[in-house]
Amino acid sequence: MSSNEFKLAQKYVIRFGKYEGQNLDKIAETDEGLKYLDWLNDQSWLKQPLETHLRNYMADPTIQKELEGLE
């Protein structure tokens, strides 16, 4: 994944649910939000472009490290 793909993913706005209207980076600011993104990343019903942006975001080493700290 390129840094440009991560930057695009950071800005991607969720269009449903509790976090509707917030970008991935904003959601991940809280432990609850980061856990939600981790859960969402495992869902088989995701559609494009959310699936690609979320996978790129969650694959970032910094995000992975934050997740490990929550476990």
PyMOL Python script that loads the backbone (N, CA, C, O; Angstrom):
from pymol import cmd

cmd.read_pdbstr("""\
ATOM      1  N   MET A   1       0.846  -1.180   0.000  1.00  0.00           N
ATOM      2  CA  MET A   1       0.000   0.000   0.000  1.00  0.00           C
ATOM      3  C   MET A   1       0.889   1.241   0.000  1.00  0.00           C
ATOM      4  O   MET A   1       1.878   1.306   0.731  1.00  0.00           O
ATOM      5  N   SER A   2       0.539   2.198  -0.805  1.00  0.00           N
ATOM      6  CA  SER A   2       1.299   3.441  -0.869  1.00  0.00           C
ATOM      7  C   SER A   2       0.799   4.428   0.188  1.00  0.00           C
ATOM      8  O   SER A   2      -0.300   4.284   0.723  1.00  0.00           O
ATOM      9  N   SER A   3       1.617   5.414   0.470  1.00  0.00           N
ATOM     10  CA  SER A   3       1.201   6.432   1.438  1.00  0.00           C
ATOM     11  C   SER A   3       0.015   7.229   0.898  1.00  0.00           C
ATOM     12  O   SER A   3      -0.809   7.718   1.670  1.00  0.00           O
ATOM     13  N   ASN A   4      -0.071   7.361  -0.421  1.00  0.00           N
ATOM     14  CA  ASN A   4      -1.206   8.058  -1.025  1.00  0.00           C
ATOM     15  C   ASN A   4      -2.510   7.294  -0.785  1.00  0.00           C
ATOM     16  O   ASN A   4      -3.546   7.904  -0.524  1.00  0.00           O
ATOM     17  N   GLU A   5      -2.463   5.966  -0.873  1.00  0.00           N
ATOM     18  CA  GLU A   5      -3.657   5.157  -0.616  1.00  0.00           C
ATOM     19  C   GLU A   5      -4.105   5.311   0.837  1.00  0.00           C
ATOM     20  O   GLU A   5      -5.301   5.380   1.118  1.00  0.00           O
ATOM     21  N   PHE A   6      -3.138   5.366   1.759  1.00  0.00           N
ATOM     22  CA  PHE A   6      -3.474   5.565   3.167  1.00  0.00           C
ATOM     23  C   PHE A   6      -4.085   6.943   3.386  1.00  0.00           C
ATOM     24  O   PHE A   6      -5.064   7.077   4.121  1.00  0.00           O
ATOM     25  N   LYS A   7      -3.519   7.962   2.757  1.00  0.00           N
ATOM     26  CA  LYS A   7      -4.053   9.320   2.898  1.00  0.00           C
ATOM     27  C   LYS A   7      -5.487   9.408   2.366  1.00  0.00           C
ATOM     28  O   LYS A   7      -6.335  10.069   2.964  1.00  0.00           O
ATOM     29  N   LEU A   8      -5.746   8.751   1.258  1.00  0.00           N
ATOM     30  CA  LEU A   8      -7.114   8.723   0.724  1.00  0.00           C
ATOM     31  C   LEU A   8      -8.048   7.992   1.686  1.00  0.00           C
ATOM     32  O   LEU A   8      -9.181   8.419   1.908  1.00  0.00           O
ATOM     33  N   ALA A   9      -7.566   6.895   2.252  1.00  0.00           N
ATOM     34  CA  ALA A   9      -8.372   6.116   3.189  1.00  0.00           C
ATOM     35  C   ALA A   9      -8.685   6.930   4.440  1.00  0.00           C
ATOM     36  O   ALA A   9      -9.805   6.870   4.948  1.00  0.00           O
ATOM     37  N   GLN A  10      -7.722   7.683   4.938  1.00  0.00           N
ATOM     38  CA  GLN A  10      -7.936   8.506   6.131  1.00  0.00           C
ATOM     39  C   GLN A  10      -9.120   9.451   5.951  1.00  0.00           C
ATOM     40  O   GLN A  10      -9.865   9.707   6.897  1.00  0.00           O
ATOM     41  N   LYS A  11      -9.288   9.959   4.757  1.00  0.00           N
ATOM     42  CA  LYS A  11     -10.321  10.963   4.477  1.00  0.00           C
ATOM     43  C   LYS A  11     -11.676  10.360   4.097  1.00  0.00           C
ATOM     44  O   LYS A  11     -12.669  11.079   3.987  1.00  0.00           O
ATOM     45  N   TYR A  12     -11.713   9.033   3.895  1.00  0.00           N
ATOM     46  CA  TYR A  12     -12.959   8.416   3.444  1.00  0.00           C
ATOM     47  C   TYR A  12     -14.044   8.560   4.514  1.00  0.00           C
ATOM     48  O   TYR A  12     -13.810   8.258   5.685  1.00  0.00           O
ATOM     49  N   VAL A  13     -15.211   9.013   4.116  1.00  0.00           N
ATOM     50  CA  VAL A  13     -16.323   9.282   5.031  1.00  0.00           C
ATOM     51  C   VAL A  13     -17.307   8.113   5.043  1.00  0.00           C
ATOM     52  O   VAL A  13     -17.767   7.656   3.997  1.00  0.00           O
ATOM     53  N   ILE A  14     -17.617   7.642   6.254  1.00  0.00           N
ATOM     54  CA  ILE A  14     -18.621   6.588   6.440  1.00  0.00           C
ATOM     55  C   ILE A  14     -20.000   7.184   6.167  1.00  0.00           C
ATOM     56  O   ILE A  14     -20.292   8.294   6.613  1.00  0.00           O
ATOM     57  N   ARG A  15     -20.833   6.474   5.455  1.00  0.00           N
ATOM     58  CA  ARG A  15     -22.130   7.001   5.031  1.00  0.00           C
ATOM     59  C   ARG A  15     -23.318   6.296   5.684  1.00  0.00           C
ATOM     60  O   ARG A  15     -24.436   6.337   5.171  1.00  0.00           O
ATOM     61  N   PHE A  16     -23.058   5.641   6.837  1.00  0.00           N
ATOM     62  CA  PHE A  16     -24.155   4.947   7.525  1.00  0.00           C
ATOM     63  C   PHE A  16     -23.824   4.796   9.001  1.00  0.00           C
ATOM     64  O   PHE A  16     -22.676   4.937   9.422  1.00  0.00           O
ATOM     65  N   GLY A  17     -24.857   4.507   9.769  1.00  0.00           N
ATOM     66  CA  GLY A  17     -24.676   4.134  11.166  1.00  0.00           C
ATOM     67  C   GLY A  17     -24.245   5.253  12.095  1.00  0.00           C
ATOM     68  O   GLY A  17     -24.337   6.437  11.769  1.00  0.00           O
ATOM     69  N   LYS A  18     -23.775   4.843  13.258  1.00  0.00           N
ATOM     70  CA  LYS A  18     -23.393   5.753  14.335  1.00  0.00           C
ATOM     71  C   LYS A  18     -22.344   6.777  13.897  1.00  0.00           C
ATOM     72  O   LYS A  18     -22.349   7.912  14.372  1.00  0.00           O
ATOM     73  N   TYR A  19     -21.460   6.384  13.007  1.00  0.00           N
ATOM     74  CA  TYR A  19     -20.354   7.251  12.591  1.00  0.00           C
ATOM     75  C   TYR A  19     -20.598   7.925  11.243  1.00  0.00           C
ATOM     76  O   TYR A  19     -19.664   8.427  10.618  1.00  0.00           O
ATOM     77  N   GLU A  20     -21.835   7.935  10.804  1.00  0.00           N
ATOM     78  CA  GLU A  20     -22.171   8.556   9.522  1.00  0.00           C
ATOM     79  C   GLU A  20     -21.657   9.996   9.473  1.00  0.00           C
ATOM     80  O   GLU A  20     -21.846  10.774  10.408  1.00  0.00           O
ATOM     81  N   GLY A  21     -21.005  10.327   8.361  1.00  0.00           N
ATOM     82  CA  GLY A  21     -20.489  11.671   8.159  1.00  0.00           C
ATOM     83  C   GLY A  21     -19.081  11.900   8.691  1.00  0.00           C
ATOM     84  O   GLY A  21     -18.529  12.988   8.528  1.00  0.00           O
ATOM     85  N   GLN A  22     -18.490  10.879   9.329  1.00  0.00           N
ATOM     86  CA  GLN A  22     -17.133  11.013   9.868  1.00  0.00           C
ATOM     87  C   GLN A  22     -16.147  10.229   9.011  1.00  0.00           C
ATOM     88  O   GLN A  22     -16.469   9.168   8.476  1.00  0.00           O
ATOM     89  N   ASN A  23     -14.942  10.772   8.894  1.00  0.00           N
ATOM     90  CA  ASN A  23     -13.934  10.041   8.132  1.00  0.00           C
ATOM     91  C   ASN A  23     -13.256   8.993   9.017  1.00  0.00           C
ATOM     92  O   ASN A  23     -13.372   9.032  10.242  1.00  0.00           O
ATOM     93  N   LEU A  24     -12.554   8.066   8.386  1.00  0.00           N
ATOM     94  CA  LEU A  24     -11.949   6.948   9.110  1.00  0.00           C
ATOM     95  C   LEU A  24     -10.976   7.425  10.179  1.00  0.00           C
ATOM     96  O   LEU A  24     -10.933   6.862  11.273  1.00  0.00           O
ATOM     97  N   ASP A  25     -10.202   8.447   9.875  1.00  0.00           N
ATOM     98  CA  ASP A  25      -9.240   8.953  10.849  1.00  0.00           C
ATOM     99  C   ASP A  25      -9.936   9.513  12.086  1.00  0.00           C
ATOM    100  O   ASP A  25      -9.468   9.303  13.205  1.00  0.00           O
ATOM    101  N   LYS A  26     -11.034  10.213  11.900  1.00  0.00           N
ATOM    102  CA  LYS A  26     -11.790  10.782  13.022  1.00  0.00           C
ATOM    103  C   LYS A  26     -12.381   9.659  13.876  1.00  0.00           C
ATOM    104  O   LYS A  26     -12.329   9.723  15.104  1.00  0.00           O
ATOM    105  N   ILE A  27     -12.933   8.648  13.243  1.00  0.00           N
ATOM    106  CA  ILE A  27     -13.524   7.525  13.973  1.00  0.00           C
ATOM    107  C   ILE A  27     -12.467   6.837  14.822  1.00  0.00           C
ATOM    108  O   ILE A  27     -12.736   6.457  15.961  1.00  0.00           O
ATOM    109  N   ALA A  28     -11.281   6.675  14.282  1.00  0.00           N
ATOM    110  CA  ALA A  28     -10.205   5.947  14.959  1.00  0.00           C
ATOM    111  C   ALA A  28      -9.568   6.726  16.110  1.00  0.00           C
ATOM    112  O   ALA A  28      -8.689   6.199  16.792  1.00  0.00           O
ATOM    113  N   GLU A  29      -9.991   7.955  16.337  1.00  0.00           N
ATOM    114  CA  GLU A  29      -9.425   8.745  17.433  1.00  0.00           C
ATOM    115  C   GLU A  29      -9.761   8.170  18.809  1.00  0.00           C
ATOM    116  O   GLU A  29      -9.033   8.404  19.773  1.00  0.00           O
ATOM    117  N   THR A  30     -10.851   7.428  18.903  1.00  0.00           N
ATOM    118  CA  THR A  30     -11.228   6.829  20.188  1.00  0.00           C
ATOM    119  C   THR A  30     -11.026   5.317  20.118  1.00  0.00           C
ATOM    120  O   THR A  30     -11.052   4.727  19.038  1.00  0.00           O
ATOM    121  N   ASP A  31     -10.827   4.700  21.277  1.00  0.00           N
ATOM    122  CA  ASP A  31     -10.690   3.244  21.328  1.00  0.00           C
ATOM    123  C   ASP A  31     -11.943   2.575  20.783  1.00  0.00           C
ATOM    124  O   ASP A  31     -11.860   1.594  20.043  1.00  0.00           O
ATOM    125  N   GLU A  32     -13.110   3.111  21.155  1.00  0.00           N
ATOM    126  CA  GLU A  32     -14.375   2.552  20.685  1.00  0.00           C
ATOM    127  C   GLU A  32     -14.466   2.611  19.161  1.00  0.00           C
ATOM    128  O   GLU A  32     -14.885   1.651  18.516  1.00  0.00           O
ATOM    129  N   GLY A  33     -14.072   3.740  18.602  1.00  0.00           N
ATOM    130  CA  GLY A  33     -14.111   3.905  17.150  1.00  0.00           C
ATOM    131  C   GLY A  33     -13.145   2.979  16.437  1.00  0.00           C
ATOM    132  O   GLY A  33     -13.476   2.409  15.397  1.00  0.00           O
ATOM    133  N   LEU A  34     -11.957   2.830  16.990  1.00  0.00           N
ATOM    134  CA  LEU A  34     -10.964   1.943  16.384  1.00  0.00           C
ATOM    135  C   LEU A  34     -11.425   0.486  16.447  1.00  0.00           C
ATOM    136  O   LEU A  34     -11.230  -0.271  15.495  1.00  0.00           O
ATOM    137  N   LYS A  35     -12.024   0.101  17.547  1.00  0.00           N
ATOM    138  CA  LYS A  35     -12.569  -1.259  17.668  1.00  0.00           C
ATOM    139  C   LYS A  35     -13.693  -1.474  16.651  1.00  0.00           C
ATOM    140  O   LYS A  35     -13.813  -2.550  16.065  1.00  0.00           O
ATOM    141  N   TYR A  36     -14.515  -0.441  16.450  1.00  0.00           N
ATOM    142  CA  TYR A  36     -15.582  -0.537  15.454  1.00  0.00           C
ATOM    143  C   TYR A  36     -15.001  -0.735  14.059  1.00  0.00           C
ATOM    144  O   TYR A  36     -15.486  -1.574  13.300  1.00  0.00           O
ATOM    145  N   LEU A  37     -13.974   0.023  13.717  1.00  0.00           N
ATOM    146  CA  LEU A  37     -13.359  -0.125  12.391  1.00  0.00           C
ATOM    147  C   LEU A  37     -12.749  -1.513  12.228  1.00  0.00           C
ATOM    148  O   LEU A  37     -12.822  -2.102  11.149  1.00  0.00           O
ATOM    149  N   ASP A  38     -12.155  -2.029  13.280  1.00  0.00           N
ATOM    150  CA  ASP A  38     -11.596  -3.381  13.238  1.00  0.00           C
ATOM    151  C   ASP A  38     -12.700  -4.408  12.997  1.00  0.00           C
ATOM    152  O   ASP A  38     -12.538  -5.327  12.194  1.00  0.00           O
ATOM    153  N   TRP A  39     -13.814  -4.246  13.692  1.00  0.00           N
ATOM    154  CA  TRP A  39     -14.962  -5.139  13.494  1.00  0.00           C
ATOM    155  C   TRP A  39     -15.491  -5.006  12.069  1.00  0.00           C
ATOM    156  O   TRP A  39     -15.725  -6.002  11.385  1.00  0.00           O
ATOM    157  N   LEU A  40     -15.675  -3.774  11.636  1.00  0.00           N
ATOM    158  CA  LEU A  40     -16.213  -3.517  10.302  1.00  0.00           C
ATOM    159  C   LEU A  40     -15.328  -4.119   9.225  1.00  0.00           C
ATOM    160  O   LEU A  40     -15.825  -4.624   8.218  1.00  0.00           O
ATOM    161  N   ASN A  41     -14.041  -4.066   9.430  1.00  0.00           N
ATOM    162  CA  ASN A  41     -13.080  -4.599   8.467  1.00  0.00           C
ATOM    163  C   ASN A  41     -13.255  -6.105   8.253  1.00  0.00           C
ATOM    164  O   ASN A  41     -12.878  -6.623   7.202  1.00  0.00           O
ATOM    165  N   ASP A  42     -13.812  -6.800   9.219  1.00  0.00           N
ATOM    166  CA  ASP A  42     -14.027  -8.249   9.108  1.00  0.00           C
ATOM    167  C   ASP A  42     -15.374  -8.630   8.499  1.00  0.00           C
ATOM    168  O   ASP A  42     -15.660  -9.816   8.337  1.00  0.00           O
ATOM    169  N   GLN A  43     -16.199  -7.650   8.163  1.00  0.00           N
ATOM    170  CA  GLN A  43     -17.541  -7.948   7.655  1.00  0.00           C
ATOM    171  C   GLN A  43     -17.512  -8.277   6.161  1.00  0.00           C
ATOM    172  O   GLN A  43     -16.853  -7.599   5.372  1.00  0.00           O
ATOM    173  N   SER A  44     -18.229  -9.314   5.800  1.00  0.00           N
ATOM    174  CA  SER A  44     -18.239  -9.771   4.398  1.00  0.00           C
ATOM    175  C   SER A  44     -19.182  -8.949   3.514  1.00  0.00           C
ATOM    176  O   SER A  44     -19.124  -9.057   2.289  1.00  0.00           O
ATOM    177  N   TRP A  45     -20.035  -8.144   4.111  1.00  0.00           N
ATOM    178  CA  TRP A  45     -21.028  -7.408   3.334  1.00  0.00           C
ATOM    179  C   TRP A  45     -20.551  -6.030   2.860  1.00  0.00           C
ATOM    180  O   TRP A  45     -21.308  -5.302   2.218  1.00  0.00           O
ATOM    181  N   LEU A  46     -19.327  -5.676   3.166  1.00  0.00           N
ATOM    182  CA  LEU A  46     -18.818  -4.366   2.747  1.00  0.00           C
ATOM    183  C   LEU A  46     -18.816  -4.252   1.226  1.00  0.00           C
ATOM    184  O   LEU A  46     -18.560  -5.218   0.507  1.00  0.00           O
ATOM    185  N   LYS A  47     -19.103  -3.068   0.774  1.00  0.00           N
ATOM    186  CA  LYS A  47     -19.110  -2.798  -0.662  1.00  0.00           C
ATOM    187  C   LYS A  47     -18.051  -1.732  -0.969  1.00  0.00           C
ATOM    188  O   LYS A  47     -17.560  -1.031  -0.084  1.00  0.00           O
ATOM    189  N   GLN A  48     -17.729  -1.644  -2.245  1.00  0.00           N
ATOM    190  CA  GLN A  48     -16.765  -0.646  -2.708  1.00  0.00           C
ATOM    191  C   GLN A  48     -17.418   0.730  -2.685  1.00  0.00           C
ATOM    192  O   GLN A  48     -18.629   0.806  -2.890  1.00  0.00           O
ATOM    193  N   PRO A  49     -16.716   1.788  -2.456  1.00  0.00           N
ATOM    194  CA  PRO A  49     -15.290   1.882  -2.200  1.00  0.00           C
ATOM    195  C   PRO A  49     -14.910   1.716  -0.719  1.00  0.00           C
ATOM    196  O   PRO A  49     -13.725   1.695  -0.386  1.00  0.00           O
ATOM    197  N   LEU A  50     -15.901   1.600   0.160  1.00  0.00           N
ATOM    198  CA  LEU A  50     -15.592   1.465   1.591  1.00  0.00           C
ATOM    199  C   LEU A  50     -14.648   0.301   1.850  1.00  0.00           C
ATOM    200  O   LEU A  50     -13.701   0.441   2.623  1.00  0.00           O
ATOM    201  N   GLU A  51     -14.883  -0.829   1.229  1.00  0.00           N
ATOM    202  CA  GLU A  51     -14.055  -2.009   1.484  1.00  0.00           C
ATOM    203  C   GLU A  51     -12.576  -1.718   1.229  1.00  0.00           C
ATOM    204  O   GLU A  51     -11.731  -2.019   2.072  1.00  0.00           O
ATOM    205  N   THR A  52     -12.266  -1.146   0.095  1.00  0.00           N
ATOM    206  CA  THR A  52     -10.872  -0.856  -0.253  1.00  0.00           C
ATOM    207  C   THR A  52     -10.256   0.163   0.695  1.00  0.00           C
ATOM    208  O   THR A  52      -9.146  -0.039   1.187  1.00  0.00           O
ATOM    209  N   HIS A  53     -10.965   1.252   0.955  1.00  0.00           N
ATOM    210  CA  HIS A  53     -10.423   2.290   1.826  1.00  0.00           C
ATOM    211  C   HIS A  53     -10.224   1.772   3.252  1.00  0.00           C
ATOM    212  O   HIS A  53      -9.205   2.057   3.881  1.00  0.00           O
ATOM    213  N   LEU A  54     -11.178   1.025   3.751  1.00  0.00           N
ATOM    214  CA  LEU A  54     -11.058   0.500   5.107  1.00  0.00           C
ATOM    215  C   LEU A  54      -9.912  -0.497   5.209  1.00  0.00           C
ATOM    216  O   LEU A  54      -9.155  -0.464   6.179  1.00  0.00           O
ATOM    217  N   ARG A  55      -9.772  -1.375   4.235  1.00  0.00           N
ATOM    218  CA  ARG A  55      -8.679  -2.352   4.251  1.00  0.00           C
ATOM    219  C   ARG A  55      -7.313  -1.638   4.197  1.00  0.00           C
ATOM    220  O   ARG A  55      -6.380  -2.016   4.905  1.00  0.00           O
ATOM    221  N   ASN A  56      -7.214  -0.615   3.357  1.00  0.00           N
ATOM    222  CA  ASN A  56      -5.967   0.153   3.273  1.00  0.00           C
ATOM    223  C   ASN A  56      -5.675   0.864   4.594  1.00  0.00           C
ATOM    224  O   ASN A  56      -4.532   0.902   5.049  1.00  0.00           O
ATOM    225  N   TYR A  57      -6.696   1.412   5.190  1.00  0.00           N
ATOM    226  CA  TYR A  57      -6.516   2.125   6.461  1.00  0.00           C
ATOM    227  C   TYR A  57      -6.068   1.172   7.565  1.00  0.00           C
ATOM    228  O   TYR A  57      -5.115   1.458   8.289  1.00  0.00           O
ATOM    229  N   MET A  58      -6.750   0.052   7.689  1.00  0.00           N
ATOM    230  CA  MET A  58      -6.469  -0.889   8.769  1.00  0.00           C
ATOM    231  C   MET A  58      -5.145  -1.622   8.565  1.00  0.00           C
ATOM    232  O   MET A  58      -4.596  -2.165   9.524  1.00  0.00           O
ATOM    233  N   ALA A  59      -4.627  -1.650   7.356  1.00  0.00           N
ATOM    234  CA  ALA A  59      -3.360  -2.324   7.073  1.00  0.00           C
ATOM    235  C   ALA A  59      -2.140  -1.478   7.459  1.00  0.00           C
ATOM    236  O   ALA A  59      -1.019  -1.987   7.493  1.00  0.00           O
ATOM    237  N   ASP A  60      -2.350  -0.213   7.743  1.00  0.00           N
ATOM    238  CA  ASP A  60      -1.240   0.662   8.096  1.00  0.00           C
ATOM    239  C   ASP A  60      -0.589   0.192   9.401  1.00  0.00           C
ATOM    240  O   ASP A  60      -1.295  -0.104  10.365  1.00  0.00           O
ATOM    241  N   PRO A  61       0.746   0.120   9.446  1.00  0.00           N
ATOM    242  CA  PRO A  61       1.439  -0.363  10.649  1.00  0.00           C
ATOM    243  C   PRO A  61       1.114   0.429  11.917  1.00  0.00           C
ATOM    244  O   PRO A  61       1.044  -0.150  13.002  1.00  0.00           O
ATOM    245  N   THR A  62       0.916   1.728  11.795  1.00  0.00           N
ATOM    246  CA  THR A  62       0.579   2.541  12.966  1.00  0.00           C
ATOM    247  C   THR A  62      -0.792   2.148  13.525  1.00  0.00           C
ATOM    248  O   THR A  62      -0.966   2.055  14.740  1.00  0.00           O
ATOM    249  N   ILE A  63      -1.742   1.923  12.652  1.00  0.00           N
ATOM    250  CA  ILE A  63      -3.079   1.519  13.079  1.00  0.00           C
ATOM    251  C   ILE A  63      -3.016   0.127  13.699  1.00  0.00           C
ATOM    252  O   ILE A  63      -3.647  -0.127  14.725  1.00  0.00           O
ATOM    253  N   GLN A  64      -2.259  -0.769  13.083  1.00  0.00           N
ATOM    254  CA  GLN A  64      -2.112  -2.124  13.630  1.00  0.00           C
ATOM    255  C   GLN A  64      -1.513  -2.088  15.035  1.00  0.00           C
ATOM    256  O   GLN A  64      -1.926  -2.849  15.910  1.00  0.00           O
ATOM    257  N   LYS A  65      -0.554  -1.217  15.244  1.00  0.00           N
ATOM    258  CA  LYS A  65       0.085  -1.092  16.561  1.00  0.00           C
ATOM    259  C   LYS A  65      -0.923  -0.581  17.598  1.00  0.00           C
ATOM    260  O   LYS A  65      -0.955  -1.059  18.732  1.00  0.00           O
ATOM    261  N   GLU A  66      -1.734   0.384  17.198  1.00  0.00           N
ATOM    262  CA  GLU A  66      -2.766   0.902  18.109  1.00  0.00           C
ATOM    263  C   GLU A  66      -3.756  -0.211  18.482  1.00  0.00           C
ATOM    264  O   GLU A  66      -4.157  -0.329  19.640  1.00  0.00           O
ATOM    265  N   LEU A  67      -4.142  -1.015  17.501  1.00  0.00           N
ATOM    266  CA  LEU A  67      -5.060  -2.126  17.759  1.00  0.00           C
ATOM    267  C   LEU A  67      -4.464  -3.137  18.735  1.00  0.00           C
ATOM    268  O   LEU A  67      -5.147  -3.623  19.637  1.00  0.00           O
ATOM    269  N   GLU A  68      -3.204  -3.442  18.548  1.00  0.00           N
ATOM    270  CA  GLU A  68      -2.536  -4.383  19.447  1.00  0.00           C
ATOM    271  C   GLU A  68      -2.552  -3.872  20.878  1.00  0.00           C
ATOM    272  O   GLU A  68      -2.666  -4.658  21.818  1.00  0.00           O
ATOM    273  N   GLY A  69      -2.437  -2.568  21.047  1.00  0.00           N
ATOM    274  CA  GLY A  69      -2.474  -1.961  22.366  1.00  0.00           C
ATOM    275  C   GLY A  69      -3.824  -2.052  23.045  1.00  0.00           C
ATOM    276  O   GLY A  69      -3.920  -1.937  24.267  1.00  0.00           O
ATOM    277  N   LEU A  70      -4.875  -2.260  22.251  1.00  0.00           N
ATOM    278  CA  LEU A  70      -6.234  -2.360  22.801  1.00  0.00           C
ATOM    279  C   LEU A  70      -6.547  -3.778  23.286  1.00  0.00           C
ATOM    280  O   LEU A  70      -7.453  -3.967  24.096  1.00  0.00           O
ATOM    281  N   GLU A  71      -5.818  -4.752  22.805  1.00  0.00           N
ATOM    282  CA  GLU A  71      -6.136  -6.144  23.121  1.00  0.00           C
ATOM    283  C   GLU A  71      -5.635  -6.576  24.444  1.00  0.00           C
ATOM    284  O   GLU A  71      -5.834  -7.726  24.834  1.00  0.00           O
TER     285      GLU A  71
END
""", "prot")
cmd.dss("prot")
cmd.show_as("cartoon", "prot")
cmd.util.cbc("prot")
cmd.orient("prot")
